[in-house]
């Protein structure tokens, strides 16, 4: 069970802001996240989205955008190996290497152990980080500060202690995955506002742009701080979300053939 605590999330974001790698991005870039690439077996969430991801990647490559994959590119919780995943989807990475001059891969909770993986750095990219900063924006996966408690004897004792200390209500135990996702997204937004930063995350599979003054209809540039979530690239209907940034304007796009 995942539990989202605002104080821990705020502290984690402060740490991410301090430790993030500064990179140079132009005025046009896209952020995608949560592909959860597998081996095209029954546990592979991404396989039905492959065609639409290629549509999106080609669309933005033709226009000279840069690419950021903001975590959980690889699904390593399903007994997959990174070598098997890359061999299965090698054509995706070949396309990215050929058509994107600059691209970055950030680690998430499902692929955190690839950060120092020489195989990934040699085959895909050396631009492999936890978090990056560019154009006054912090880009990170967004899972840090979240607590995962297993339903074991120890986990149940922890949950009971949290309830006794009033950190956790009984209704929290009944939350659905969507409830937990929305709550974590709201906590990320709240922490972003408190820290007065521009923040782009993935992780929650909950695409959104939170900005008081953004006006996409009139295409006015961003004038104050924002929180944006890049959404999901493993929908059952095959669609993929893309967060597009063009000259300071943020737009969420969905690609579905």
Buried (B, 14 or more C-beta within 10 A) or exposed (E): BBBBBBEBBBBBBBBBBEEBBEBEBBEBBBBBBBBBBBBBEEBBBBBBBBEBBBBBBEBBBEEEBBBBBBBBBBBBEBEBEBEBBBEBBEEBBEBBEEBBEBBBBBBBBBBBEBBEBEEBBEBBBEBBBBBBBBBEBBBBBBBBBBEEBEEEEEEEEBBEEBBEEEEBEEEBEEBEEEEBBBBBBBBBBBBBBEBEBBBBBBBBBBBBBBBEEBEEEEEEEBEEBBBBBBBBBBBEEBBBBBBBBBEEBBBBBBBEE
